[in-house]
Amino acid sequence: MSQLDTRINPHKPELAASHLKGKVEAKKFSDAVRHQVMLPVVPVHKSPTNASMMDTQLLLGSKFDIYDIQNGWAWGQEVQEDGSNKSIGYVGYVPNTALAHSTAKPTHRVSVIRAPVFVKPDLKTAIRTTLPLNAKLVVGERVGDYVHIPDTGYVHINHLSKTKDATGDFVSIAKLHLGLPYIWGGISPDGVDCSGLVQTALRAVGKDAPRDTDLQEASLGVKIEEGTELKRGDLVFWKGHVGILQDANTLLHANAYHMLVASEPLANAIARIAKTAGPVTSIKRI
């Protein structure tokens, strides 16, 4: 049997997805039951306990395929397509209470770093909750400059874009995260990690990306040959790290040195990161 990447292939010794029969060994195989995330931000854990490492996060409206539920934890995979009908979403454990069966197809996504949800269509009313960038919503009736989100409240139209909208500058979106804390596995306004920043910024302009740095390096963009003039939006990769060029000489990245999303001269970053992660492995242009 081949060794498939367990980050993006749902299999473990005791259970695996039915579509992996013949590809992996497992005691049991199970069909997926599709669910949708019903909370603003939900962690995906490596093990079925809140104390285990968070590998990534799911946002409101995301789809999640469940293969097993034990003791309140759903084990499965985020439904994320790369255009080839092959899911590249992360596999892990999610609190089952955060998921529900839903046939509703989101019509809009949050387009600002954090969108307030008002009790009434009036900016002077109480804020019921906030929704993160890229949360997906089913929008109801429009009331003035607000739209009603069933069972939730009202969101201003300037804070939303249609899910099919694939326009915008992902670098500008990434810059909105400047100063946010570095959080391993984060893709929310509470904090991000390096690959999470790239994935989040691309999703905000209607594109998607794998979750981890090595997968992004393998699949995103075209490799730039040495000597090519760098430009805004190029992705700079190291072993285990990635950053986004704001311009030819400035790197924007979530990093554990600053413990936040920082902007700094590319030359400074290259010199410092070389001491721990080695040289730049590639630069990719999207």
Buried (B, 14 or more C-beta within 10 A) or exposed (E): EEEBEEBBBBBBEEBBBEEBEEBBEBEEBBEBBBBBBBBBBBBBBBEBEEEEEBBBBBBBBBBBBBBBBEEEBBBBBBBBEBEEEEBBBBBBBBBBEBBEEBEEEBBBBBBBBBBBBBEBBEEEEEEBEBBBBBBBBBBBEEEEEBBBBEEBBBBBEEBBBEBEBEEBEBBEBBBBBEEBBBBBBBBBBEBBBBBBBBBBBBBBBBBEBBBBBBBBBEEBBEEBEEEEEBEEBBBBBBBBBBBBBBBEEBBBBBBEEBEBBBBBEBEEBBEEBEEEBEEBBBBBBB
